[in-house]
Amino acid sequence: MLLRTLTAGLLCTLLLAGCERQKDEAFEGQVRAYLLAHPEVLQEAAVKLRQKRALAAAGALKRAQARLERDPRDLVANPDGGVTVVQFFDYRDTYCRAVAPEVLKLIAENPDVRFVFKEHPVFGSASDAAAKAALTPQGKAKGLELYRSLMSLKTLTDARLDTAIRAAGLNPQEVREAMGDRAITQQIADTRALAAEIQVKGTPTFVVGGQMIQGADVDQLREAIKRAKSMSYQALADAPAMSTLPAAPR
């Protein structure tokens, strides 16, 4: 009797599973037929997905804004600028080297724009060494000179790193001694974590005005700077005028 009951239960379960599978297949067929008849739905869904991702990216950038723009450990050009451009870069990256002269040109052309340099070595130990050299007190003191010198190298080796350090007017031995500071290693680790958080896909990557620009697209970068400046000036224009206080009684 027990065996008969178990067998009946098993058969019912299998029959129900078969019905559910048939329902799933029927539903999938209906969905497929609808999409084939209305392909514009897929396009609408793709647009919505892009919008959703864009909103998520904008939210991540906003949450990370202080760490992106105001980390006191970073090298900053034009520190008093009202608009900020952040660059994630690697000295061994071909595209970073190609765009470096344009970055220096933008810095010279836009004294009202802050340029924040995020050392983001992704191409191995030689990249790590160059980033650490640039983050030493000596390297930061030379700032753009060392950046220009390192970016001018077609290949990066220990010997060539020393050559670039000398070309910037620094003593390689002193710089290498300073490179061992754990605070520098921590800064690079923090930058890598930040890059992962905001989904930096590679180098160079720029962030300006809440917009991320992946790659060495100088035209897009210029447009983003122009737009950010316009928004900044508009915000100043829209700010309430300072009220005039009455004169103190004598």
VOGU-3710 file (C-alpha; in Angstrom, 3 decimals, decimal comma):
1> mllrtltagl> 0,000/0,000/0,000  2,801/2,416/0,923  4,660/1,637/-2,314  1,497/2,270/-4,333  0,982/5,614/-2,588  4,590/6,713/-3,200  4,391/5,699/-6,838  1,192/7,679/-7,321  2,763/10,718/-5,663  5,811/10,507/-7,891
11> lctlllagce> 3,644/10,262/-11,006  1,656/13,336/-9,946  4,869/15,263/-9,365  6,209/14,325/-12,795  2,906/15,223/-14,448  2,848/18,608/-12,715  6,488/19,263/-13,709  5,605/18,388/-17,290  2,661/20,792/-17,225  4,834/23,556/-15,797
21> rqkdeafegq> 7,459/22,924/-18,477  4,792/23,058/-21,172  3,501/26,324/-19,700  7,044/27,772/-19,669  7,636/26,722/-23,255  4,286/28,160/-24,311  5,018/31,432/-22,512  8,496/31,649/-24,066  6,946/31,088/-27,476  4,443/33,882/-26,891
31> vrayllahpe> 7,198/36,277/-25,780  9,351/35,384/-28,784  6,441/35,881/-31,183  5,651/39,252/-29,615  9,269/40,465/-29,848  9,522/39,364/-33,463  6,346/41,276/-34,222  7,465/44,326/-32,204  11,292/44,580/-32,460  11,130/48,222/-31,360
41> vlqeaavklr> 10,568/46,912/-27,811  14,129/45,567/-27,781  15,454/48,967/-28,807  13,442/50,643/-26,059  14,777/48,131/-23,535  18,354/48,782/-24,676  17,837/52,539/-24,259  16,411/52,022/-20,775  19,340/49,799/-19,851  21,846/52,435/-21,020
51> qkralaaaga> 19,978/55,081/-19,048  19,955/52,894/-15,953  23,687/52,251/-16,258  24,379/55,945/-16,841  22,429/56,865/-13,697  24,307/54,235/-11,700  27,660/55,526/-13,010  26,703/59,127/-12,224  25,742/58,089/-8,705  29,062/56,316/-8,200
61> lkraqarler> 30,975/59,373/-9,418  29,015/61,656/-7,120  29,666/59,447/-4,085  33,381/59,365/-4,932  33,721/63,046/-5,858  35,738/64,096/-2,825  38,191/61,206/-3,255  38,420/61,897/-6,976  38,956/65,632/-6,830  40,247/66,515/-3,367
71> dprdlvanpd> 42,693/63,855/-2,233  45,567/65,961/-0,821  48,063/63,252/-1,805  47,545/63,754/-5,552  49,544/65,964/-7,879  47,364/68,881/-8,992  48,020/71,414/-11,737  46,219/74,788/-11,600  45,074/74,125/-8,005  42,868/77,239/-7,843
81> ggvtvvqffd> 40,734/76,317/-10,858  36,973/76,229/-10,476  36,468/73,150/-12,701  38,274/69,858/-12,087  39,555/67,234/-14,521  40,762/63,918/-13,082  43,036/61,649/-15,091  43,767/57,964/-14,366  46,912/56,987/-16,267  49,880/54,644/-16,655
91> yrdtycrava> 53,275/55,735/-17,973  53,634/52,517/-19,999  50,292/52,860/-21,745  50,675/53,842/-25,416  47,473/55,884/-25,374  48,455/57,716/-22,182  51,753/58,666/-23,788  49,994/59,778/-26,954  47,545/62,016/-25,101  50,098/63,464/-22,625
101> pevlkliaen> 51,128/66,433/-24,859  47,441/67,332/-25,247  46,943/67,133/-21,476  49,867/69,501/-20,945  48,443/71,794/-23,619  45,032/71,827/-21,949  46,659/72,678/-18,621  48,446/75,649/-20,192  45,331/76,811/-22,060  42,969/76,512/-19,084
111> pdvrfvfkeh> 44,442/78,070/-15,940  40,913/78,079/-14,489  40,730/74,257/-14,638  42,277/72,003/-12,001  43,956/68,871/-13,339  44,240/65,998/-10,842  46,683/63,194/-11,653  45,718/59,717/-10,431  48,662/57,315/-10,662  46,997/54,086/-11,813
121> pvfgsasdaa> 49,736/51,609/-12,853  48,230/48,600/-14,617  51,127/47,333/-16,754  53,337/45,636/-14,199  56,370/46,398/-12,052  57,882/49,040/-14,354  54,621/50,980/-14,209  54,553/50,613/-10,424  58,095/51,957/-10,138  57,352/54,994/-12,314
131> akaaltpqgk> 54,187/55,773/-10,341  56,042/55,493/-7,039  58,813/57,777/-8,322  56,240/60,395/-9,291  54,564/60,164/-5,861  57,740/60,785/-3,854  58,120/64,274/-2,368  60,880/64,906/-4,912  58,703/63,717/-7,767  55,760/65,852/-6,713
141> akglelyrsl> 58,049/68,871/-6,375  58,899/68,520/-10,074  55,301/67,698/-10,945  54,643/68,293/-14,628  58,338/68,189/-15,505  58,618/64,585/-14,332  55,258/63,727/-15,922  56,487/65,087/-19,250  59,824/63,297/-18,897  58,257/59,915/-18,059
151> mslktltdar> 55,644/60,186/-20,801  58,355/60,882/-23,375  59,804/57,377/-22,887  58,885/54,890/-25,614  59,848/51,998/-23,339  60,155/51,982/-19,576  62,996/50,119/-17,842  64,918/50,763/-14,618  67,700/52,497/-16,547  65,265/54,614/-18,535
161> ldtairaagl> 63,386/55,517/-15,365  66,601/56,891/-13,907  67,188/58,807/-17,142  63,733/60,391/-16,907  64,298/61,273/-13,247  67,590/62,981/-14,132  65,964/64,814/-17,045  63,494/66,311/-14,555  66,421/67,594/-12,464  66,254/64,969/-9,709
171> npqevreamg> 68,728/62,560/-8,125  67,690/58,968/-8,999  69,233/57,516/-5,847  67,337/59,914/-3,581  64,098/59,276/-5,440  64,499/55,494/-5,254  65,124/55,659/-1,516  61,912/57,660/-1,090  59,936/55,213/-3,255  59,970/52,664/-0,436
181> draitqqiad> 57,584/54,730/1,702  54,568/52,587/2,603  52,311/55,625/2,285  53,046/55,679/-1,464  52,137/51,997/-1,814  48,918/52,694/0,086  48,048/55,634/-2,149  48,377/53,486/-5,264  46,231/50,790/-3,646  43,594/53,398/-2,769
191> tralaaeiqv> 43,565/54,679/-6,346  43,114/51,143/-7,684  40,197/50,591/-5,307  38,636/53,891/-6,375  39,060/52,993/-10,052  37,308/49,674/-9,454  34,500/51,381/-7,538  33,656/53,811/-10,347  34,358/51,149/-13,007  37,383/52,628/-14,742
201> kgtptfvvgg> 37,927/50,175/-17,614  41,455/51,197/-18,616  43,865/54,044/-19,110  43,659/56,847/-19,832  40,348/57,644/-18,210  39,187/61,193/-17,503  36,447/62,418/-15,186  35,103/65,948/-15,583  31,803/67,508/-14,638  30,294/64,208/-13,556
211> qmiqgadvdq> 31,195/62,618/-16,903  33,634/59,762/-17,440  35,641/59,648/-20,673  37,281/56,290/-21,307  40,227/56,522/-23,701  42,345/59,215/-25,323  39,438/61,154/-26,853  40,777/64,713/-26,661  37,850/66,233/-28,559  35,382/64,735/-26,105
221> lreaikraks> 37,551/65,900/-23,212  37,618/69,455/-24,563  33,838/69,431/-24,961  33,400/68,137/-21,410  35,649/70,899/-20,054  33,744/73,518/-22,050  30,419/72,207/-20,741  31,665/72,051/-17,139  32,936/75,629/-17,371  29,592/76,783/-18,728
231> msyqaladap> 27,728/75,073/-15,899  30,129/76,560/-13,346  29,685/80,077/-14,703  25,907/79,625/-14,815  25,886/78,510/-11,185  27,770/81,665/-10,224  25,360/83,802/-12,246  22,350/82,143/-10,591  23,744/82,569/-7,057  21,796/85,132/-4,995
241> amstlpaapr> 23,474/88,524/-4,814  25,040/89,433/-1,504  22,654/91,684/0,384  23,863/95,102/1,499  23,858/95,433/5,254  22,610/98,689/6,756  25,241/100,960/8,152  25,939/100,532/11,839  24,503/103,307/13,974  26,991/105,864/15,244
//
